[in-house]
């Protein structure tokens, strides 16, 4: 399988609390809900298409617990995400979680990187990380991420957790697809290509 990191980010790189003011108030964050004004039907179609490419979900504990609380309660047969979110195999990376009721779920503890590498070696399409920025950062640092899909909102949040913080792992990326939505979201899809390449600019 291919490990794909899916993330909502602001123009200044914030990924914390895109969906509502009370989604994630860690460290006193009060700027949540910044993605919502820019969501539209075209974005929903793109996101549903991405999820249709998944053969598994890789989640951090916090994201898993939020999803496990919310998604089983959504019963609308016309919702474009519910069947996949509830039916796909879930893998939750946690050193503290001992039980997971949102079936089918496997808890990854101990050598998470090694277990993810094993999952990647199996036949299949996408193993998708949704949210779970810290998990995404650790997988990127381990060289396990194959693609990054960013949904970039036209807003500067000013504070909050960044997907790519100062001191993070350098990575070279190749833009493979891009599009925009009527609501102003920029969709960028990248392939990881190893370490960044540098050069010297020499005017002609």
Residue frames relative to the residue before (quaternion, step in Angstrom):
aa qw qx qy qz dx dy dz
X 1.0000 0.0000 0.0000 0.0000 0.00 0.00 0.00
X 0.4117 -0.6827 0.5543 0.2391 3.50 -1.29 0.47
X 0.3029 -0.7560 0.5510 0.1821 3.60 -0.81 1.00
X 0.0415 -0.8152 0.5751 -0.0545 3.53 -0.58 1.26
X 0.2322 -0.7706 0.5841 0.1056 3.56 -0.80 1.09
X 0.1058 -0.7872 0.6073 0.0171 3.57 -0.67 1.18
X 0.1335 0.8208 -0.5417 0.1227 3.60 -0.69 0.99
X 0.3101 -0.6898 0.6231 0.1994 3.53 -1.20 0.74
X 0.0464 0.8009 -0.5947 0.0511 3.60 -0.85 0.95
X 0.4320 -0.6452 0.5605 0.2878 3.53 -1.29 0.48
X 0.6943 -0.4584 0.3309 0.4453 3.58 -1.25 0.10
X 0.7201 0.3853 -0.2546 0.5179 3.59 1.12 -0.52
X 0.6654 -0.5967 0.2730 0.3558 3.55 1.18 0.63
X 0.4508 0.6859 -0.4648 0.3321 3.60 1.24 0.10
X 0.1197 -0.7962 0.5907 0.0534 3.57 -0.98 0.88
X 0.5208 0.6751 -0.3936 0.3436 3.60 1.27 -0.13
X 0.8940 0.0477 -0.0244 0.4448 3.54 -1.05 0.85
X 0.1611 0.8294 -0.5286 0.0826 3.64 0.79 0.78
X 0.7378 0.5154 -0.2313 0.3695 3.59 1.04 -0.78
X 0.8033 -0.0755 0.0585 0.5879 3.61 1.16 -0.45
X 0.6418 -0.5521 0.3583 0.3937 3.61 -1.15 0.47
X 0.7639 0.3512 -0.2067 0.5003 3.61 1.06 -0.60
X 0.3433 0.7681 -0.4828 0.2431 3.61 1.24 0.26
X 0.7829 -0.1089 0.1164 0.6013 3.57 0.90 -0.95
X 0.0140 -0.8290 0.5576 -0.0393 3.57 -0.25 1.27
X 0.2065 0.8084 -0.5203 0.1822 3.58 1.24 0.50
X 0.8422 0.1199 -0.1309 0.5091 3.56 -1.06 0.88
X 0.6620 -0.5530 0.2960 0.4102 3.56 1.13 0.66
X 0.3159 0.7717 -0.5008 0.2320 3.60 1.20 0.36
X 0.0821 -0.8247 0.5596 -0.0022 3.58 -0.79 1.07
X 0.6032 0.6191 -0.3368 0.3733 3.60 1.24 0.04
X 0.3247 0.7940 -0.4727 0.2016 3.60 1.21 0.32
X 0.7002 0.4642 -0.3565 0.4088 3.54 -1.30 0.48
X 0.4062 0.7711 -0.4257 0.2433 3.59 1.28 0.11
X 0.6320 0.5330 -0.3469 0.4429 3.62 1.17 -0.40
X 0.5920 0.6663 -0.3537 0.2836 3.56 0.98 -0.94
X 0.6728 0.5066 -0.3415 0.4173 3.69 0.79 -0.78
X 0.7178 0.4502 -0.2403 0.4736 3.59 1.21 -0.43
X 0.4910 0.6582 -0.4347 0.3697 3.60 1.26 0.02
X 0.0474 0.7873 -0.6122 0.0562 3.57 -1.05 0.79
X 0.7316 -0.4396 0.2862 0.4355 3.58 -1.28 0.12
X 0.6264 0.5369 -0.3526 0.4416 3.59 1.02 -0.68
X 0.6303 0.5184 -0.3272 0.4764 3.57 1.03 -0.77
X 0.6349 0.5291 -0.3303 0.4559 3.60 0.95 -0.87
X 0.6458 0.5218 -0.3160 0.4592 3.59 0.98 -0.84
X 0.6563 0.5058 -0.3076 0.4678 3.59 0.94 -0.89
X 0.6784 0.4972 -0.2934 0.4544 3.58 0.87 -0.97
X 0.6476 0.5059 -0.3165 0.4738 3.59 1.02 -0.78
X 0.6236 0.5314 -0.3348 0.4655 3.59 1.06 -0.73
X 0.6342 0.5210 -0.3289 0.4671 3.58 0.98 -0.79
X 0.6822 0.4933 -0.2991 0.4493 3.57 0.84 -0.97
X 0.6071 0.5610 -0.3460 0.4439 3.58 1.12 -0.62
X 0.6535 0.5148 -0.3088 0.4609 3.61 1.23 -0.38
X 0.5750 0.6311 -0.3581 0.3779 3.58 1.29 -0.18
X 0.1615 -0.7432 0.6390 0.1152 3.52 -1.23 0.69
X 0.7954 0.0239 -0.0466 0.6038 3.57 1.30 0.14
X 0.2725 -0.7381 0.5941 0.1670 3.56 -1.27 0.50
X 0.1477 -0.7621 0.6263 0.0713 3.57 -0.97 0.93
X 0.0147 0.8379 -0.5372 0.0957 3.56 -0.49 1.23
X 0.4410 -0.6306 0.5626 0.3022 3.52 -1.28 0.47
X 0.6988 -0.5019 0.2991 0.4127 3.56 -1.21 0.42
X 0.6704 0.5056 -0.3167 0.4412 3.62 0.80 -0.95
X 0.6733 0.4803 -0.2972 0.4770 3.59 0.88 -0.92
X 0.6336 0.5412 -0.3301 0.4435 3.56 0.97 -0.87
X 0.6881 0.4866 -0.2980 0.4484 3.58 0.81 -0.96
X 0.6402 0.5078 -0.3282 0.4738 3.60 1.04 -0.70
X 0.6661 0.4933 -0.3010 0.4716 3.57 0.94 -0.91
X 0.6663 0.5165 -0.3049 0.4431 3.58 0.92 -0.91
X 0.6305 0.5187 -0.3239 0.4781 3.57 1.17 -0.51
X 0.7899 0.4004 -0.1731 0.4310 3.56 0.85 -1.03
X 0.7165 0.5062 -0.2957 0.3781 3.60 0.72 -1.02
X 0.6459 0.5100 -0.3633 0.4368 3.67 0.87 -0.63
X 0.6496 0.5253 -0.3201 0.4467 3.60 1.18 -0.45
X 0.6051 0.5344 -0.3628 0.4655 3.61 1.25 -0.18
X 0.0365 -0.8460 0.5304 -0.0417 3.57 -0.39 1.23
X 0.3939 0.7246 -0.4822 0.2955 3.61 1.25 0.08
X 0.3727 -0.7587 0.4832 0.2281 3.63 -0.51 1.11
X 0.6728 0.4923 -0.2964 0.4661 3.59 1.21 -0.40
X 0.4567 0.6650 -0.4716 0.3561 3.60 1.22 -0.01
X 0.4087 -0.7666 0.4364 0.2343 3.63 -0.66 1.05
X 0.7187 0.4617 -0.2435 0.4593 3.60 1.23 -0.25
X 0.5709 0.6793 -0.3760 0.2669 3.57 1.03 -0.82
X 0.6655 0.5186 -0.3264 0.4262 3.60 0.79 -0.95
X 0.6985 0.4595 -0.2772 0.4735 3.58 0.88 -0.93
X 0.6580 0.5239 -0.3255 0.4319 3.58 0.86 -0.91
X 0.7320 0.4131 -0.2410 0.4852 3.57 0.93 -0.85
X 0.7455 0.4554 -0.2312 0.4282 3.58 1.02 -0.74
X 0.6092 0.5822 -0.3631 0.3977 3.59 1.09 -0.61
X 0.5536 -0.5651 0.4767 0.3835 3.61 -1.17 0.45
X 0.1749 -0.7744 0.6024 0.0821 3.55 -0.96 0.94
X 0.0968 -0.7561 0.6454 0.0490 3.56 -1.08 0.84
X 0.0809 -0.8159 0.5724 0.0094 3.58 -0.54 1.16
X 0.2820 -0.7654 0.5620 0.1371 3.55 -0.76 1.14
X 0.2940 0.7487 -0.5421 0.2433 3.59 -0.51 1.18
X 0.3075 -0.7371 0.5738 0.1815 3.52 -1.08 0.81
X 0.7232 0.4330 -0.2356 0.4837 3.61 1.25 -0.16
X 0.6070 0.5672 -0.3672 0.4183 3.61 1.08 -0.55
X 0.1418 -0.8183 0.5546 0.0521 3.58 -0.84 0.98
X 0.7834 0.1488 -0.0907 0.5966 3.59 1.23 -0.32
X 0.0570 -0.7912 0.6089 -0.0036 3.56 -1.10 0.76
X 0.2181 -0.8360 0.4961 0.0856 3.56 -0.36 1.27
X 0.5937 0.5674 -0.3743 0.4306 3.61 1.20 -0.35
X 0.1372 -0.8446 0.5164 0.0342 3.55 0.02 1.32
X 0.6256 -0.2352 -0.7424 -0.0463 1.53 -2.04 1.51
X 0.0005 0.8073 -0.5877 0.0539 3.58 -0.75 1.08
X 0.1091 -0.7465 0.6530 0.0667 3.53 -1.17 0.80
X 0.3040 -0.7449 0.5671 0.1762 3.59 -0.87 0.95
X 0.1722 -0.7643 0.6157 0.0843 3.56 -0.89 1.00
X 0.1170 0.7792 -0.6068 0.1047 3.58 -0.62 1.10
X 0.6745 0.4408 -0.3505 0.4774 3.58 -1.21 0.23
X 0.8117 -0.1502 0.1541 0.5430 3.57 -0.73 -1.08
X 0.1411 -0.8307 0.5351 0.0610 3.57 0.27 1.28
X 0.6359 0.5405 -0.3393 0.4341 3.58 0.93 -0.85
X 0.6649 0.4996 -0.3048 0.4641 3.58 0.93 -0.86
X 0.6632 0.4992 -0.3078 0.4650 3.58 0.99 -0.78
X 0.6333 0.5043 -0.3323 0.4840 3.58 1.06 -0.70
X 0.6195 0.5293 -0.3416 0.4684 3.59 1.00 -0.75
X 0.6382 0.5150 -0.3233 0.4722 3.58 1.04 -0.74
X 0.6336 0.5210 -0.3291 0.4677 3.59 0.99 -0.81
X 0.6558 0.5262 -0.3130 0.4418 3.56 0.96 -0.86
X 0.6525 0.5343 -0.3191 0.4322 3.58 1.10 -0.62
X 0.5854 0.5918 -0.3665 0.4156 3.57 1.27 -0.25
X 0.5861 -0.5638 0.4258 0.3966 3.62 -1.13 0.46
X 0.4535 0.6814 -0.4996 0.2836 3.56 -1.11 0.64
X 0.5623 -0.5904 0.4665 0.3430 3.52 -1.36 -0.02
X 0.8353 -0.1284 0.1008 0.5250 3.62 -0.58 -1.07
X 0.1309 -0.6575 0.7297 0.1344 3.46 -1.35 0.64
X 0.1144 -0.8699 0.4799 0.0007 3.57 -0.16 1.32
X 0.2391 -0.7141 0.6418 0.1453 3.53 -1.08 0.90
X 0.0755 -0.7836 0.6163 0.0202 3.58 -0.72 1.09
X 0.7949 0.0602 -0.0844 0.5978 3.58 -0.67 1.06
X 0.5955 0.6282 -0.3528 0.3553 3.58 -0.78 -1.08
X 0.0085 0.8637 -0.5038 0.0144 3.57 0.86 1.01
X 0.6620 0.5034 -0.3299 0.4466 3.60 0.89 -0.82
X 0.6308 0.5116 -0.3279 0.4826 3.57 1.03 -0.75
X 0.6431 0.5241 -0.3201 0.4575 3.58 0.95 -0.84
X 0.6403 0.5230 -0.3226 0.4609 3.58 0.99 -0.83
X 0.6818 0.4817 -0.3011 0.4608 3.59 0.91 -0.87
X 0.6487 0.5031 -0.3242 0.4701 3.60 1.02 -0.69
X 0.6261 0.5174 -0.3306 0.4806 3.58 1.10 -0.70
X 0.6511 0.5172 -0.3128 0.4591 3.59 0.98 -0.84
X 0.6882 0.4681 -0.2719 0.4831 3.57 1.12 -0.67
X 0.4826 -0.6909 0.4222 0.3340 3.59 1.25 -0.04
X 0.4873 0.7006 -0.4033 0.3302 3.58 1.20 0.45
X 0.5957 0.5756 -0.3673 0.4229 3.61 1.21 -0.34
X 0.2565 -0.7841 0.5520 0.1213 3.57 -0.84 1.03
X 0.8023 0.0321 0.0061 0.5960 3.59 1.02 -0.80
X 0.1772 -0.7460 0.6326 0.1091 3.53 -1.25 0.62
X 0.0843 -0.7786 0.6211 0.0292 3.57 -0.85 1.01
X 0.0851 -0.8189 0.5675 -0.0116 3.54 -0.52 1.25
X 0.1537 -0.7228 0.6666 0.0974 3.52 -1.08 0.87
X 0.1048 -0.8445 0.5251 -0.0030 3.57 -0.21 1.32
X 0.2398 -0.7892 0.5553 0.1066 3.56 -0.61 1.19
X 0.4502 -0.7046 0.4781 0.2689 3.61 -0.98 0.80
X 0.5184 0.5983 -0.4349 0.4291 3.55 0.53 1.22
X 0.2566 -0.7126 0.6293 0.1738 3.55 -1.18 0.67
X 0.2736 -0.8032 0.5126 0.1315 3.58 -0.40 1.26
X 0.3899 -0.7756 0.4228 0.2600 3.57 1.08 -0.68
X 0.7891 -0.0331 0.0225 0.6130 3.58 1.08 -0.63
X 0.4959 0.6487 -0.4790 0.3223 3.55 -1.25 0.31
X 0.6796 -0.4959 0.3611 0.4023 3.53 -1.34 0.25
X 0.2669 -0.7648 0.5706 0.1349 3.56 -0.96 0.96
X 0.5045 -0.6231 0.4978 0.3308 3.56 -1.13 0.62
X 0.7767 0.1721 -0.0859 0.5998 3.58 1.01 -0.83
X 0.0836 -0.8424 0.5314 0.0314 3.61 0.20 1.24
X 0.6468 -0.4711 0.4142 0.4338 3.54 -1.32 0.23
X 0.7898 0.2740 -0.2235 0.5012 3.55 -0.92 0.91
X 0.4564 0.6941 -0.4470 0.3319 3.58 1.27 0.13
X 0.6743 -0.5046 0.3640 0.3978 3.54 -1.33 0.14
X 0.4098 -0.6956 0.5230 0.2731 3.64 -0.76 0.93
X 0.0265 0.7946 -0.6055 0.0354 3.58 -1.11 0.68
X 0.3204 -0.7131 0.5886 0.2061 3.52 -1.09 0.76
X 0.0881 -0.8076 0.5831 0.0053 3.56 -0.95 0.93
X 0.1814 -0.7511 0.6233 0.1200 3.53 -1.23 0.59
X 0.3686 -0.7252 0.5368 0.2235 3.58 -0.71 1.08
X 0.1033 -0.8308 0.5462 0.0292 3.58 -0.64 1.11
X 0.7889 -0.0049 -0.0153 0.6143 3.60 1.23 -0.41
X 0.0725 0.7831 -0.6175 0.0114 3.54 -1.20 0.51
X 0.0758 0.7687 -0.6322 0.0615 3.53 -1.19 0.65
X 0.2498 -0.7492 0.5879 0.1751 3.55 -1.29 0.17
X 0.3478 -0.7320 0.5514 0.1979 3.53 -1.24 0.48
X 0.6572 -0.5119 0.3641 0.4166 3.62 -1.19 0.36
X 0.6652 0.5119 -0.3012 0.4526 3.59 1.12 -0.60
X 0.6118 -0.6049 0.3289 0.3894 3.59 1.28 0.07
X 0.4685 0.6637 -0.4597 0.3586 3.59 1.22 0.19
X 0.2310 -0.7407 0.6159 0.1368 3.57 -1.02 0.87
X 0.1729 -0.7917 0.5828 0.0610 3.57 -0.72 1.11
X 0.0054 0.8017 -0.5957 0.0478 3.57 -0.56 1.16
X 0.0853 -0.7796 0.6194 0.0351 3.56 -0.90 0.97
X 0.0791 -0.8196 0.5671 -0.0202 3.54 -0.75 1.13
X 0.2635 -0.6936 0.6411 0.1963 3.52 -1.31 0.50
X 0.3934 -0.6978 0.5358 0.2670 3.59 -0.95 0.81
X 0.1036 -0.8189 0.5645 0.0063 3.57 -0.93 0.93
X 0.7200 -0.4365 0.2575 0.4742 3.59 1.04 0.70
X 0.7934 -0.2772 0.2218 0.4945 3.56 -1.17 -0.61
X 0.5855 -0.5691 0.4264 0.3892 3.61 -1.14 0.50
X 0.3183 -0.7178 0.5868 0.1976 3.54 -1.15 0.68
X 0.1471 -0.7899 0.5910 0.0709 3.60 -0.91 0.88
X 0.0543 -0.7956 0.6028 0.0250 3.53 -1.29 0.31
X 0.4051 -0.6688 0.5576 0.2788 3.55 -1.32 -0.09
X 0.3558 -0.7326 0.5414 0.2088 3.55 -0.80 1.03
X 0.0157 -0.7863 0.6170 -0.0298 3.55 -0.81 1.05
X 0.3593 -0.7465 0.5151 0.2198 3.62 -0.40 1.19
X 0.5261 -0.6373 0.4598 0.3251 3.55 -1.07 0.75
